[in-house]
Amino acid sequence: MSVSNPTPFHEIVEAEGHLIDSHIMERIFDTVVEFQGRFEVQHFHIGRTNSDPSRLQLRIEAAAPELLDKMLAQLLTLGCSPADGGDVELKTVDRDKCAPEDFYSTTNHRTLVRYQGQWLEVQRQRMDAMVVLENGQAYCRRLRDLKAGDQVITGMRGIRVVPESKDRDRHHFAFMSNGVSSERQVETAVRQTAALIKQIRAEGKSIVVVAGPVVIHTGGSKPLAELIRKGYVQALLAGNALGVHDIEAALLGTSLGVRTNDGRLEEHGHRNHMRAINAIYHAGSIAKAVETGRLKSGVMYECVKSNIPFVLAGSLRDDGPLPDTITDMNQAQDAYNAQLQNAGLVLCLGSMLHSIATGNMCPSWVKLVCVDINPAVVTKVSDRGTGQAVGVVTDVGLFLELLLRTLEAN
């Protein structure tokens, strides 16, 4: 689209990366049109090999300055940055937890900021945070963690976002191509997930599992416990319910009062989850229940025995909860975030809310596979900002059983 009758409100922006095969360039053009703007391609260089980046320089125009600002904000998330090469703008926080009105809000993509003529990579990347400069380094910091005196980046100057590119190996992790895998692709998805697990471990990164209580209800407790015991899991993130029903199954043979061996309702079984919580309170904690021999099997047992950290985050609907459950949401979020720092892969198993929360904490280069019987869940995880998430629509227990079998066979 060429420019005619230029308006006074314009900007020159640049982008670099795998712009064509990642469909980023067309999204850049669509964004300009969406904001009633116009664009003129001033320079475009196509990478000559599959590893070479492409480079784009674009003049964009808008009918009003506010439209131009909104357009720039959206284009920034696609990797476009103003071509003027200036430094970031900084403002000082004057009160705890209160950012300047025009603060820059981060994405989960790799981000660089220009300060004193040097590009600095932002550390602890996550979405919906501010960028603070401290001791010559740039960090993501949540609003609630801002302190008076912090130097916060404002506006959009001197900021470069690097979106994750689509893998140019078309046969690598093929079930990702459609985002959500259908039932007939489950075995393929399992094989590729198993290969990814081994690749991530070879790179020295962690596999983090986010699990809901449906893992226990669908018979996934044994394969997940075995995956933990065999060293395929480096951290477990869940809610109170996962811990309760896993312990209920280990102590009383039921999950939500239903017998795990034959699927029949246990008489007075509705009380069993409370009996499980009570048993842990008598022991003092899950770890002490394992140490004393009260708890002898299950997912939580294997975490304790294998010294695998786990975080149980509470909610308003929890019974008990377990003594290990963190009921302060800020503390629970901090604990989740701490276990994600070295993550290379996150497996989300049957938990929509915890999966969305975890995805929001992960930078876009951390791979995330979401498994759920409900396709709406895997779609929501991706729609809530975790664009790197891919989904496998199947029974979680079946997926875990196949995954364990595949890992053991290779």
GUBA-576943 format. One record per residue (C-alpha): residue in three letters; x, y, z. Coordinates in Angstrom, 3 decimals. Layout:
<atoms>
ALA,X,Y,Z $
...
</atoms>
This chain:
<atoms>
MET,0.000,0.000,0.000 $
SER,1.663,3.230,-1.081 $
VAL,1.210,6.542,0.688 $
SER,-0.669,9.433,-0.896 $
ASN,-1.503,12.786,0.674 $
PRO,0.876,12.256,3.614 $
THR,-0.351,13.327,7.032 $
PRO,1.928,15.095,9.527 $
PHE,1.681,12.222,12.009 $
HIS,4.198,9.627,10.934 $
GLU,7.003,7.396,12.162 $
ILE,9.755,5.275,10.627 $
VAL,9.896,1.813,12.188 $
GLU,12.198,-1.170,11.686 $
ALA,11.801,-4.913,12.230 $
GLU,14.198,-7.830,11.906 $
GLY,13.733,-11.591,12.079 $
HIS,11.967,-14.416,10.251 $
LEU,9.289,-11.981,9.122 $
ILE,7.819,-13.974,6.250 $
ASP,7.535,-17.584,7.416 $
SER,6.447,-16.482,10.899 $
HIS,3.718,-14.359,9.259 $
ILE,4.940,-11.349,11.221 $
MET,5.169,-9.040,8.213 $
GLU,1.545,-9.534,7.204 $
ARG,0.499,-8.918,10.815 $
ILE,2.497,-5.668,10.760 $
PHE,0.685,-4.531,7.608 $
ASP,-2.710,-5.621,9.000 $
THR,-2.082,-3.680,12.207 $
VAL,-1.424,-0.451,10.330 $
VAL,-4.642,-0.877,8.343 $
GLU,-6.581,-1.795,11.505 $
PHE,-5.727,1.596,12.997 $
GLN,-6.792,3.405,9.815 $
GLY,-3.161,4.087,8.997 $
ARG,-1.043,3.907,5.879 $
PHE,2.323,2.355,5.272 $
GLU,5.138,2.622,2.766 $
VAL,7.865,0.002,2.608 $
GLN,11.106,1.952,2.390 $
HIS,13.451,-1.023,2.567 $
PHE,13.028,-4.790,2.693 $
HIS,15.811,-7.370,2.694 $
ILE,14.891,-11.072,2.549 $
GLY,17.139,-13.532,4.361 $
ARG,18.922,-15.669,1.781 $
THR,19.125,-18.830,3.942 $
ASN,16.902,-20.447,6.551 $
SER,19.056,-18.945,9.311 $
ASP,19.338,-15.412,7.896 $
PRO,16.903,-12.812,9.240 $
SER,14.884,-10.505,7.019 $
ARG,14.894,-6.745,7.610 $
LEU,12.065,-4.282,7.093 $
GLN,11.959,-0.493,7.257 $
LEU,8.493,1.008,7.120 $
ARG,7.052,4.502,7.150 $
ILE,3.693,4.511,8.917 $
GLU,1.173,7.326,9.039 $
ALA,-1.971,8.026,11.032 $
ALA,-4.648,10.711,10.943 $
ALA,-4.192,11.643,14.611 $
PRO,-1.336,11.401,17.139 $
GLU,-3.344,9.186,19.481 $
LEU,-3.961,6.704,16.641 $
LEU,-0.257,6.722,15.825 $
ASP,0.612,6.011,19.461 $
LYS,-1.833,3.104,19.617 $
MET,-0.495,1.750,16.344 $
LEU,3.093,1.986,17.579 $
ALA,2.206,0.220,20.814 $
GLN,0.735,-2.702,18.879 $
LEU,3.565,-2.792,16.347 $
LEU,6.093,-2.896,19.170 $
THR,4.769,-6.321,20.229 $
LEU,5.428,-7.526,16.662 $
GLY,9.075,-6.528,16.807 $
CYS,8.832,-3.067,15.243 $
SER,10.766,-0.258,16.903 $
PRO,11.235,3.406,15.975 $
ALA,14.261,3.878,13.745 $
ASP,15.546,7.051,15.413 $
GLY,17.928,5.055,17.631 $
GLY,17.263,7.125,20.748 $
ASP,17.548,5.981,24.360 $
VAL,14.626,4.968,26.527 $
GLU,12.755,7.557,28.553 $
LEU,12.943,7.149,32.334 $
LYS,10.795,8.429,35.158 $
THR,11.276,8.019,38.886 $
VAL,8.667,6.236,40.988 $
ASP,7.575,8.585,43.767 $
ARG,5.450,6.126,45.748 $
ASP,5.543,2.359,46.329 $
LYS,3.365,0.349,43.892 $
CYS,2.574,3.441,41.794 $
ALA,4.061,3.581,38.295 $
PRO,4.167,6.700,36.107 $
GLU,1.019,6.986,34.003 $
ASP,2.839,6.338,30.712 $
PHE,4.855,3.308,31.862 $
TYR,5.799,0.697,29.270 $
SER,3.942,-2.589,29.877 $
THR,5.924,-5.666,28.870 $
THR,5.068,-8.651,26.707 $
ASN,6.443,-12.158,27.289 $
HIS,8.804,-11.787,24.323 $
ARG,12.532,-11.185,24.589 $
THR,12.997,-7.429,25.047 $
LEU,15.961,-5.076,24.705 $
VAL,16.151,-1.449,25.826 $
ARG,18.610,1.206,24.705 $
TYR,20.313,3.044,27.561 $
GLN,23.293,5.364,27.148 $
GLY,23.728,4.132,23.588 $
GLN,23.868,0.438,24.583 $
TRP,21.218,-2.239,24.067 $
LEU,20.449,-4.108,27.312 $
GLU,18.490,-7.356,27.395 $
VAL,15.691,-7.195,29.942 $
GLN,16.094,-9.823,32.680 $
ARG,13.311,-11.914,34.268 $
GLN,11.115,-11.403,31.208 $
ARG,7.375,-11.754,31.759 $
MET,4.219,-10.118,30.502 $
ASP,2.330,-7.257,32.185 $
ALA,5.292,-5.864,34.093 $
MET,7.298,-2.639,34.123 $
VAL,10.953,-2.368,33.084 $
VAL,13.233,-0.924,35.784 $
LEU,16.838,0.146,35.259 $
GLU,19.088,-0.686,38.181 $
ASN,22.901,-0.781,38.377 $
GLY,23.241,-0.666,34.608 $
GLN,20.843,-3.573,34.041 $
ALA,17.184,-3.776,33.014 $
TYR,14.674,-5.943,34.868 $
CYS,10.980,-6.769,34.644 $
ARG,9.236,-5.768,37.854 $
ARG,5.610,-6.227,38.819 $
LEU,3.512,-3.242,39.802 $
ARG,3.164,-4.445,43.384 $
ASP,6.968,-4.708,43.684 $
LEU,7.753,-1.128,42.607 $
LYS,9.499,0.995,45.215 $
ALA,9.832,4.744,45.514 $
GLY,12.998,5.778,43.689 $
ASP,12.860,3.046,41.019 $
GLN,13.739,4.230,37.506 $
VAL,10.916,3.016,35.242 $
ILE,10.919,3.045,31.434 $
THR,8.079,5.047,29.932 $
GLY,6.778,5.539,26.415 $
MET,7.944,3.394,23.500 $
ARG,11.291,4.906,22.497 $
GLY,14.438,2.833,22.738 $
ILE,12.556,-0.462,23.125 $
ARG,12.974,-3.490,20.890 $
VAL,10.766,-6.578,21.207 $
VAL,11.894,-9.852,19.593 $
PRO,8.911,-12.151,18.956 $
GLU,9.568,-15.873,18.863 $
SER,9.897,-17.056,15.281 $
LYS,8.186,-20.058,13.786 $
ASP,10.604,-22.985,13.573 $
ARG,11.822,-23.314,9.980 $
ASP,12.190,-27.064,10.384 $
ARG,8.718,-28.005,9.126 $
HIS,8.988,-31.532,10.529 $
HIS,9.982,-30.421,14.025 $
PHE,7.191,-30.649,16.584 $
ALA,4.701,-30.976,13.706 $
PHE,1.583,-31.174,15.833 $
MET,2.164,-27.525,16.693 $
SER,1.122,-26.487,13.201 $
ASN,-2.554,-26.161,14.045 $
GLY,-2.126,-25.091,17.669 $
VAL,-4.597,-27.687,18.993 $
SER,-4.098,-31.364,18.267 $
SER,-7.089,-33.545,17.453 $
GLU,-7.658,-36.925,19.080 $
ARG,-6.175,-38.876,16.163 $
GLN,-2.861,-37.036,16.609 $
VAL,-2.351,-37.914,20.264 $
GLU,0.272,-40.621,19.733 $
THR,2.245,-38.307,17.449 $
ALA,1.986,-35.510,20.014 $
VAL,3.162,-37.864,22.760 $
ARG,6.199,-38.979,20.743 $
GLN,7.179,-35.406,19.984 $
THR,6.612,-34.312,23.582 $
ALA,8.839,-37.161,24.760 $
ALA,11.542,-36.080,22.309 $
LEU,11.199,-32.497,23.497 $
ILE,11.529,-33.583,27.143 $
LYS,14.821,-35.324,26.376 $
GLN,16.065,-32.336,24.393 $
ILE,15.234,-29.894,27.193 $
ARG,16.939,-32.072,29.797 $
ALA,20.023,-32.394,27.581 $
GLU,20.167,-28.581,27.495 $
GLY,20.164,-28.473,31.298 $
LYS,16.727,-26.890,31.499 $
SER,13.873,-27.952,33.778 $
ILE,10.588,-29.691,33.010 $
VAL,7.821,-28.125,35.097 $
VAL,4.436,-29.830,35.455 $
VAL,1.273,-27.849,36.172 $
ALA,-1.411,-30.328,37.208 $
GLY,-5.066,-30.263,38.197 $
PRO,-6.984,-32.854,40.245 $
VAL,-8.297,-34.426,37.027 $
VAL,-4.871,-36.088,36.785 $
ILE,-5.866,-38.162,39.819 $
HIS,-9.483,-38.710,38.728 $
THR,-8.416,-40.044,35.297 $
GLY,-5.832,-42.480,36.597 $
GLY,-2.834,-40.308,35.843 $
SER,-1.417,-40.454,39.352 $
LYS,0.724,-43.549,38.788 $
PRO,2.376,-42.470,35.516 $
LEU,2.965,-38.946,36.825 $
ALA,4.478,-40.330,40.029 $
GLU,6.707,-42.578,37.916 $
LEU,7.786,-39.655,35.716 $
ILE,8.786,-37.779,38.875 $
ARG,10.641,-40.799,40.278 $
LYS,12.562,-41.296,37.020 $
GLY,13.750,-37.678,36.948 $
TYR,11.620,-36.337,34.102 $
VAL,10.017,-33.643,36.304 $
GLN,11.943,-30.914,38.135 $
ALA,9.028,-29.054,39.749 $
LEU,5.292,-29.538,40.333 $
LEU,2.879,-26.602,40.413 $
ALA,-0.722,-27.235,41.399 $
GLY,-3.625,-26.234,43.570 $
ASN,-4.719,-27.622,46.902 $
ALA,-7.101,-30.085,45.199 $
LEU,-4.336,-31.993,43.401 $
GLY,-2.547,-32.624,46.686 $
VAL,-5.729,-33.537,48.550 $
HIS,-7.050,-36.054,46.023 $
ASP,-3.635,-37.587,45.419 $
ILE,-3.248,-38.163,49.157 $
GLU,-6.858,-39.378,49.410 $
ALA,-6.121,-41.939,46.691 $
ALA,-2.903,-43.047,48.409 $
LEU,-4.418,-43.371,51.883 $
LEU,-7.997,-44.442,51.173 $
GLY,-8.091,-45.692,47.586 $
THR,-10.603,-43.088,46.423 $
SER,-10.597,-39.812,44.526 $
LEU,-13.528,-37.515,45.304 $
GLY,-15.055,-40.512,47.043 $
VAL,-14.878,-42.724,43.930 $
ARG,-12.793,-45.897,44.181 $
THR,-9.758,-45.670,41.891 $
ASN,-9.622,-49.436,41.262 $
ASP,-13.134,-49.930,39.850 $
GLY,-14.740,-46.476,39.519 $
ARG,-17.515,-47.257,41.987 $
LEU,-18.727,-44.807,44.611 $
GLU,-17.388,-45.616,48.089 $
GLU,-19.944,-45.601,50.879 $
HIS,-19.492,-42.348,52.839 $
GLY,-16.680,-41.600,50.381 $
HIS,-17.605,-37.920,50.252 $
ARG,-15.788,-37.565,53.587 $
ASN,-12.538,-39.089,52.386 $
HIS,-10.901,-35.898,51.128 $
MET,-11.401,-34.360,54.582 $
ARG,-9.987,-37.490,56.193 $
ALA,-6.923,-37.141,53.961 $
ILE,-6.435,-33.496,54.958 $
ASN,-6.854,-34.425,58.620 $
ALA,-4.209,-37.144,58.333 $
ILE,-1.670,-34.647,56.991 $
TYR,-2.455,-32.182,59.772 $
HIS,-1.847,-34.956,62.300 $
ALA,1.526,-35.623,60.664 $
GLY,2.365,-31.912,60.468 $
SER,3.032,-31.662,56.729 $
ILE,3.183,-33.785,53.589 $
ALA,6.929,-34.319,54.056 $
LYS,6.458,-35.444,57.647 $
ALA,3.684,-37.819,56.585 $
VAL,6.196,-39.420,54.218 $
GLU,8.969,-39.486,56.840 $
THR,6.732,-41.200,59.411 $
GLY,5.456,-43.778,56.900 $
ARG,1.879,-42.472,56.958 $
LEU,2.045,-41.584,53.244 $
LYS,3.617,-44.344,51.143 $
SER,2.662,-43.672,47.518 $
GLY,1.349,-41.135,45.036 $
VAL,2.479,-37.960,43.318 $
MET,3.163,-35.983,46.489 $
TYR,5.018,-38.945,48.003 $
GLU,7.342,-39.145,44.981 $
CYS,7.986,-35.388,45.114 $
VAL,9.135,-35.691,48.712 $
LYS,11.185,-38.853,48.149 $
SER,12.857,-37.432,45.018 $
ASN,13.369,-33.997,46.589 $
ILE,11.329,-32.378,43.798 $
PRO,9.950,-28.967,44.832 $
PHE,6.191,-28.569,44.716 $
VAL,3.947,-25.546,45.156 $
LEU,0.286,-25.876,46.122 $
ALA,-1.591,-22.612,45.598 $
GLY,-4.827,-22.121,47.501 $
SER,-8.162,-20.721,46.354 $
LEU,-11.397,-19.487,47.857 $
ARG,-13.110,-22.871,47.433 $
ASP,-10.452,-25.021,49.151 $
ASP,-11.350,-27.399,51.947 $
GLY,-8.823,-27.532,54.751 $
PRO,-6.607,-26.641,53.026 $
LEU,-3.531,-28.829,53.398 $
PRO,-0.889,-27.362,55.749 $
ASP,1.519,-27.090,52.789 $
THR,-0.914,-25.024,50.697 $
ILE,0.002,-21.361,50.273 $
THR,-3.169,-19.349,50.816 $
ASP,-1.682,-15.902,50.196 $
MET,-2.027,-15.405,46.427 $
ASN,0.955,-13.083,46.138 $
GLN,3.187,-15.560,47.948 $
ALA,1.840,-18.432,45.837 $
GLN,2.551,-16.512,42.636 $
ASP,6.092,-15.758,43.841 $
ALA,6.614,-19.443,44.634 $
TYR,5.360,-20.495,41.183 $
ASN,7.594,-17.917,39.529 $
ALA,10.667,-19.123,41.438 $
GLN,10.228,-22.657,40.073 $
LEU,9.889,-21.382,36.494 $
GLN,13.230,-19.565,36.332 $
ASN,15.130,-22.444,34.700 $
ALA,12.163,-23.947,32.848 $
GLY,12.574,-25.056,29.260 $
LEU,9.237,-26.853,29.016 $
VAL,6.002,-26.575,30.963 $
LEU,3.471,-29.426,30.779 $
CYS,-0.010,-28.204,31.729 $
LEU,-2.242,-31.126,32.615 $
GLY,-5.951,-30.588,33.159 $
SER,-5.932,-27.237,34.929 $
MET,-7.191,-24.173,33.070 $
LEU,-6.676,-21.460,35.690 $
HIS,-3.276,-22.634,36.903 $
SER,-2.147,-23.144,33.300 $
ILE,-3.164,-19.606,32.312 $
ALA,-1.458,-18.179,35.397 $
THR,1.730,-20.121,34.725 $
GLY,1.735,-19.180,31.055 $
ASN,1.518,-15.520,32.004 $
MET,4.695,-15.868,34.056 $
CYS,6.713,-17.587,31.315 $
PRO,8.758,-15.808,28.647 $
SER,7.779,-16.756,25.111 $
TRP,10.862,-18.928,24.523 $
VAL,9.734,-21.419,27.191 $
LYS,7.750,-24.130,25.403 $
LEU,4.339,-24.949,26.851 $
VAL,2.210,-28.001,26.066 $
CYS,-1.350,-27.972,27.397 $
VAL,-3.249,-31.266,27.673 $
ASP,-6.986,-31.281,28.367 $
ILE,-10.066,-33.196,27.267 $
ASN,-11.832,-29.859,26.697 $
PRO,-10.566,-28.044,23.564 $
ALA,-11.809,-24.731,24.992 $
VAL,-9.192,-24.991,27.753 $
VAL,-6.209,-25.358,25.462 $
THR,-7.536,-22.527,23.295 $
LYS,-7.980,-20.220,26.284 $
VAL,-4.441,-20.796,27.499 $
SER,-3.136,-19.567,24.155 $
ASP,-5.674,-16.726,23.853 $
ARG,-4.745,-15.288,27.251 $
GLY,-1.366,-14.171,25.947 $
THR,0.665,-17.367,25.928 $
GLY,1.096,-17.529,22.175 $
GLN,3.754,-20.257,22.348 $
ALA,1.308,-22.703,23.963 $
VAL,0.136,-25.697,21.950 $
GLY,-2.660,-28.021,22.929 $
VAL,-3.333,-31.743,22.896 $
VAL,-7.010,-32.580,23.251 $
THR,-7.237,-35.912,25.024 $
ASP,-7.725,-37.613,28.363 $
VAL,-4.907,-36.530,30.688 $
GLY,-4.508,-39.970,32.258 $
LEU,-4.145,-41.572,28.821 $
PHE,-1.603,-38.946,27.748 $
LEU,0.550,-39.511,30.833 $
GLU,0.427,-43.298,30.430 $
LEU,1.492,-43.034,26.776 $
LEU,4.172,-40.473,27.611 $
LEU,5.731,-42.669,30.299 $
ARG,5.655,-45.685,27.993 $
THR,7.267,-43.718,25.157 $
LEU,10.030,-42.294,27.366 $
GLU,10.822,-45.738,28.754 $
ALA,10.942,-47.285,25.276 $
ASN,13.529,-44.826,23.931 $
</atoms>
